Amino acid sequence: MNIIGRLACALALAGTVAGSASAAVAVGQPAPDFTLTDSTGKAHKLSGFKGKTVVLEWNNPECPFVKKHYGSGNMQKQQREATAGGVVWLSVNSGAAGKQGHMDGAKANAHLASTKSAPSAYLIDADGTVGKAYGARTTPHMYVVDGGGVLRYMGAIDSEASTDQDDIPKSTQYVTQALAELKAGKPVSVPTSEPYGCSVKY
């Protein structure tokens, strides 16, 4: 990892500690239900996806850790592969108005188009209610909810806490791994990991 990457990691860790939300969620327990409006103005209720696996991806397009996964195409690839298999992928932006990464619907749609992103929906959580309910601390911070509404994974997208795109091929992709195991009817082998990235800007 280069010097800039190390500095970004240090700053992200400091921000994470300072801005942590208290999480009441736990793997193996029901995921908190919520309703959020997406970038097109459509409302989505988590429990409305009963019977389908759902991925929640906390997003801040200005975060260097997020840029790592979008700039490389890793996040978009995972989104497309997941949704092609029937998974619902919800990107969530909990950035407060006036803070880094905050976007209204129009800006979010422009971001989706420019990055060729492919989530099922991009949800706006500007007051941070859903992010705090889940204890989302970083961008990205990933969650996988099974078809019964039970949380099966939460943590980092992968095993290399860096901003370096070259680290992606050697990383364990935790979300992809969890989805494959759930699809095969197996328990998730790594149900939790330490999330890394920029602090969520509540």
Contacts in CASP RR format, 6 or more apart in sequence:
PFRMAT RR
TARGET T0000
AUTHOR 0000-0000-0000
METHOD contacts of the structure
MODEL  1
MNIIGRLACALALAGTVAGSASAAVAVGQPAPDFTLTDSTGKAHKLSGFK
GKTVVLEWNNPECPFVKKHYGSGNMQKQQREATAGGVVWLSVNSGAAGKQ
GHMDGAKANAHLASTKSAPSAYLIDADGTVGKAYGARTTPHMYVVDGGGV
LRYMGAIDSEASTDQDDIPKSTQYVTQALAELKAGKPVSVPTSEPYGCSV
KY
1 9 0 8 1.000
1 162 0 8 1.000
1 163 0 8 1.000
1 164 0 8 1.000
1 167 0 8 1.000
2 164 0 8 1.000
4 163 0 8 1.000
5 64 0 8 1.000
5 162 0 8 1.000
5 163 0 8 1.000
5 164 0 8 1.000
8 64 0 8 1.000
8 65 0 8 1.000
8 163 0 8 1.000
9 161 0 8 1.000
9 162 0 8 1.000
9 163 0 8 1.000
9 196 0 8 1.000
9 197 0 8 1.000
11 198 0 8 1.000
12 65 0 8 1.000
12 138 0 8 1.000
12 196 0 8 1.000
12 197 0 8 1.000
12 198 0 8 1.000
12 199 0 8 1.000
13 196 0 8 1.000
15 198 0 8 1.000
15 199 0 8 1.000
16 137 0 8 1.000
16 138 0 8 1.000
16 195 0 8 1.000
16 197 0 8 1.000
16 199 0 8 1.000
18 199 0 8 1.000
19 137 0 8 1.000
19 199 0 8 1.000
19 200 0 8 1.000
19 202 0 8 1.000
20 135 0 8 1.000
20 137 0 8 1.000
21 131 0 8 1.000
21 132 0 8 1.000
21 134 0 8 1.000
21 135 0 8 1.000
21 136 0 8 1.000
21 137 0 8 1.000
21 200 0 8 1.000
21 202 0 8 1.000
22 132 0 8 1.000
22 135 0 8 1.000
23 134 0 8 1.000
23 135 0 8 1.000
23 137 0 8 1.000
24 32 0 8 1.000
24 133 0 8 1.000
24 135 0 8 1.000
25 31 0 8 1.000
25 32 0 8 1.000
25 133 0 8 1.000
25 134 0 8 1.000
25 135 0 8 1.000
25 143 0 8 1.000
25 151 0 8 1.000
25 154 0 8 1.000
26 151 0 8 1.000
27 151 0 8 1.000
27 152 0 8 1.000
27 153 0 8 1.000
27 154 0 8 1.000
27 188 0 8 1.000
27 191 0 8 1.000
27 192 0 8 1.000
28 150 0 8 1.000
28 151 0 8 1.000
28 152 0 8 1.000
28 191 0 8 1.000
29 150 0 8 1.000
29 151 0 8 1.000
30 149 0 8 1.000
30 150 0 8 1.000
30 151 0 8 1.000
31 46 0 8 1.000
31 54 0 8 1.000
31 134 0 8 1.000
31 143 0 8 1.000
31 145 0 8 1.000
31 149 0 8 1.000
31 150 0 8 1.000
31 151 0 8 1.000
32 46 0 8 1.000
32 130 0 8 1.000
32 133 0 8 1.000
32 134 0 8 1.000
33 45 0 8 1.000
33 46 0 8 1.000
33 47 0 8 1.000
34 45 0 8 1.000
34 46 0 8 1.000
34 129 0 8 1.000
34 130 0 8 1.000
34 133 0 8 1.000
35 43 0 8 1.000
35 44 0 8 1.000
35 45 0 8 1.000
35 46 0 8 1.000
36 43 0 8 1.000
36 44 0 8 1.000
36 92 0 8 1.000
36 123 0 8 1.000
36 124 0 8 1.000
36 125 0 8 1.000
36 130 0 8 1.000
37 43 0 8 1.000
37 44 0 8 1.000
37 123 0 8 1.000
37 124 0 8 1.000
38 44 0 8 1.000
38 121 0 8 1.000
38 122 0 8 1.000
38 123 0 8 1.000
38 124 0 8 1.000
39 103 0 8 1.000
39 105 0 8 1.000
39 106 0 8 1.000
39 108 0 8 1.000
39 109 0 8 1.000
39 112 0 8 1.000
39 121 0 8 1.000
39 122 0 8 1.000
39 123 0 8 1.000
39 124 0 8 1.000
40 105 0 8 1.000
40 109 0 8 1.000
40 121 0 8 1.000
41 105 0 8 1.000
42 121 0 8 1.000
44 90 0 8 1.000
44 121 0 8 1.000
44 123 0 8 1.000
46 54 0 8 1.000
46 145 0 8 1.000
46 149 0 8 1.000
47 149 0 8 1.000
49 88 0 8 1.000
49 147 0 8 1.000
50 147 0 8 1.000
50 148 0 8 1.000
50 149 0 8 1.000
51 147 0 8 1.000
51 148 0 8 1.000
52 86 0 8 1.000
52 87 0 8 1.000
52 88 0 8 1.000
52 147 0 8 1.000
53 86 0 8 1.000
53 87 0 8 1.000
53 88 0 8 1.000
53 144 0 8 1.000
53 145 0 8 1.000
53 146 0 8 1.000
53 147 0 8 1.000
53 179 0 8 1.000
53 182 0 8 1.000
53 183 0 8 1.000
54 87 0 8 1.000
54 88 0 8 1.000
54 89 0 8 1.000
54 90 0 8 1.000
54 144 0 8 1.000
54 145 0 8 1.000
54 147 0 8 1.000
54 149 0 8 1.000
55 82 0 8 1.000
55 87 0 8 1.000
55 88 0 8 1.000
55 89 0 8 1.000
55 90 0 8 1.000
55 142 0 8 1.000
55 143 0 8 1.000
55 144 0 8 1.000
55 145 0 8 1.000
55 175 0 8 1.000
55 179 0 8 1.000
56 90 0 8 1.000
56 92 0 8 1.000
56 134 0 8 1.000
56 142 0 8 1.000
56 143 0 8 1.000
56 144 0 8 1.000
56 145 0 8 1.000
57 75 0 8 1.000
57 89 0 8 1.000
57 90 0 8 1.000
57 91 0 8 1.000
57 92 0 8 1.000
57 119 0 8 1.000
57 140 0 8 1.000
57 141 0 8 1.000
57 142 0 8 1.000
57 157 0 8 1.000
58 92 0 8 1.000
58 93 0 8 1.000
58 94 0 8 1.000
58 131 0 8 1.000
58 136 0 8 1.000
58 138 0 8 1.000
58 139 0 8 1.000
58 140 0 8 1.000
58 141 0 8 1.000
58 142 0 8 1.000
58 200 0 8 1.000
59 66 0 8 1.000
59 91 0 8 1.000
59 92 0 8 1.000
59 93 0 8 1.000
59 122 0 8 1.000
59 139 0 8 1.000
59 140 0 8 1.000
60 66 0 8 1.000
60 93 0 8 1.000
60 95 0 8 1.000
60 100 0 8 1.000
60 101 0 8 1.000
60 139 0 8 1.000
60 198 0 8 1.000
60 200 0 8 1.000
60 201 0 8 1.000
61 67 0 8 1.000
61 70 0 8 1.000
61 101 0 8 1.000
61 103 0 8 1.000
61 111 0 8 1.000
61 115 0 8 1.000
62 100 0 8 1.000
62 101 0 8 1.000
63 100 0 8 1.000
63 101 0 8 1.000
63 139 0 8 1.000
63 197 0 8 1.000
63 198 0 8 1.000
64 163 0 8 1.000
64 198 0 8 1.000
65 138 0 8 1.000
65 139 0 8 1.000
65 140 0 8 1.000
65 163 0 8 1.000
65 196 0 8 1.000
65 197 0 8 1.000
65 198 0 8 1.000
66 75 0 8 1.000
66 139 0 8 1.000
66 140 0 8 1.000
66 197 0 8 1.000
66 198 0 8 1.000
67 163 0 8 1.000
68 74 0 8 1.000
68 162 0 8 1.000
68 163 0 8 1.000
68 164 0 8 1.000
68 165 0 8 1.000
68 168 0 8 1.000
69 75 0 8 1.000
69 140 0 8 1.000
69 157 0 8 1.000
69 168 0 8 1.000
70 76 0 8 1.000
70 115 0 8 1.000
70 117 0 8 1.000
71 115 0 8 1.000
71 165 0 8 1.000
72 165 0 8 1.000
72 168 0 8 1.000
74 165 0 8 1.000
74 168 0 8 1.000
74 173 0 8 1.000
75 117 0 8 1.000
75 140 0 8 1.000
75 157 0 8 1.000
76 115 0 8 1.000
76 116 0 8 1.000
76 117 0 8 1.000
76 118 0 8 1.000
78 157 0 8 1.000
78 173 0 8 1.000
78 175 0 8 1.000
78 176 0 8 1.000
79 89 0 8 1.000
79 117 0 8 1.000
79 118 0 8 1.000
79 119 0 8 1.000
80 118 0 8 1.000
81 176 0 8 1.000
82 89 0 8 1.000
82 175 0 8 1.000
82 176 0 8 1.000
82 179 0 8 1.000
83 89 0 8 1.000
83 118 0 8 1.000
83 119 0 8 1.000
83 120 0 8 1.000
85 183 0 8 1.000
87 179 0 8 1.000
88 120 0 8 1.000
89 118 0 8 1.000
89 119 0 8 1.000
89 120 0 8 1.000
90 119 0 8 1.000
90 120 0 8 1.000
90 121 0 8 1.000
90 122 0 8 1.000
90 123 0 8 1.000
91 117 0 8 1.000
91 119 0 8 1.000
91 121 0 8 1.000
91 122 0 8 1.000
91 123 0 8 1.000
92 123 0 8 1.000
92 125 0 8 1.000
92 130 0 8 1.000
92 131 0 8 1.000
92 136 0 8 1.000
93 101 0 8 1.000
93 102 0 8 1.000
93 103 0 8 1.000
93 108 0 8 1.000
93 122 0 8 1.000
93 123 0 8 1.000
93 124 0 8 1.000
93 125 0 8 1.000
93 126 0 8 1.000
94 125 0 8 1.000
94 126 0 8 1.000
94 128 0 8 1.000
94 130 0 8 1.000
94 131 0 8 1.000
94 132 0 8 1.000
94 136 0 8 1.000
94 200 0 8 1.000
94 201 0 8 1.000
94 202 0 8 1.000
95 101 0 8 1.000
95 102 0 8 1.000
95 125 0 8 1.000
95 126 0 8 1.000
95 128 0 8 1.000
95 200 0 8 1.000
95 201 0 8 1.000
95 202 0 8 1.000
96 102 0 8 1.000
96 126 0 8 1.000
96 127 0 8 1.000
96 128 0 8 1.000
96 201 0 8 1.000
96 202 0 8 1.000
97 126 0 8 1.000
99 201 0 8 1.000
99 202 0 8 1.000
100 198 0 8 1.000
100 201 0 8 1.000
101 201 0 8 1.000
102 126 0 8 1.000
102 201 0 8 1.000
103 111 0 8 1.000
103 124 0 8 1.000
104 124 0 8 1.000
105 122 0 8 1.000
105 124 0 8 1.000
108 122 0 8 1.000
108 124 0 8 1.000
109 122 0 8 1.000
111 117 0 8 1.000
111 122 0 8 1.000
112 119 0 8 1.000
112 122 0 8 1.000
123 130 0 8 1.000
125 131 0 8 1.000
128 202 0 8 1.000
130 136 0 8 1.000
131 200 0 8 1.000
131 202 0 8 1.000
132 202 0 8 1.000
134 141 0 8 1.000
134 143 0 8 1.000
134 154 0 8 1.000
135 141 0 8 1.000
136 200 0 8 1.000
137 195 0 8 1.000
137 199 0 8 1.000
137 200 0 8 1.000
138 195 0 8 1.000
138 196 0 8 1.000
138 197 0 8 1.000
138 198 0 8 1.000
138 199 0 8 1.000
138 200 0 8 1.000
139 197 0 8 1.000
139 198 0 8 1.000
139 200 0 8 1.000
140 156 0 8 1.000
140 157 0 8 1.000
140 195 0 8 1.000
140 197 0 8 1.000
141 154 0 8 1.000
141 155 0 8 1.000
141 156 0 8 1.000
141 195 0 8 1.000
141 200 0 8 1.000
142 153 0 8 1.000
142 154 0 8 1.000
142 155 0 8 1.000
142 156 0 8 1.000
142 157 0 8 1.000
142 174 0 8 1.000
142 175 0 8 1.000
142 195 0 8 1.000
143 151 0 8 1.000
143 153 0 8 1.000
143 154 0 8 1.000
143 155 0 8 1.000
144 151 0 8 1.000
144 152 0 8 1.000
144 153 0 8 1.000
144 154 0 8 1.000
144 175 0 8 1.000
144 178 0 8 1.000
144 179 0 8 1.000
144 182 0 8 1.000
144 188 0 8 1.000
145 151 0 8 1.000
145 152 0 8 1.000
146 152 0 8 1.000
146 182 0 8 1.000
152 178 0 8 1.000
152 182 0 8 1.000
152 188 0 8 1.000
152 191 0 8 1.000
153 174 0 8 1.000
153 175 0 8 1.000
153 178 0 8 1.000
153 188 0 8 1.000
153 190 0 8 1.000
153 191 0 8 1.000
153 192 0 8 1.000
154 191 0 8 1.000
154 192 0 8 1.000
154 195 0 8 1.000
155 174 0 8 1.000
155 192 0 8 1.000
155 193 0 8 1.000
155 194 0 8 1.000
155 195 0 8 1.000
156 174 0 8 1.000
156 193 0 8 1.000
156 194 0 8 1.000
156 195 0 8 1.000
156 196 0 8 1.000
157 173 0 8 1.000
157 174 0 8 1.000
157 175 0 8 1.000
158 168 0 8 1.000
158 171 0 8 1.000
158 172 0 8 1.000
158 173 0 8 1.000
158 174 0 8 1.000
158 175 0 8 1.000
159 171 0 8 1.000
159 172 0 8 1.000
159 174 0 8 1.000
159 193 0 8 1.000
160 167 0 8 1.000
160 168 0 8 1.000
160 170 0 8 1.000
160 171 0 8 1.000
161 194 0 8 1.000
161 196 0 8 1.000
161 197 0 8 1.000
172 190 0 8 1.000
174 190 0 8 1.000
174 193 0 8 1.000
177 188 0 8 1.000
177 189 0 8 1.000
177 190 0 8 1.000
178 188 0 8 1.000
178 190 0 8 1.000
178 191 0 8 1.000
181 187 0 8 1.000
181 188 0 8 1.000
181 189 0 8 1.000
182 188 0 8 1.000
END
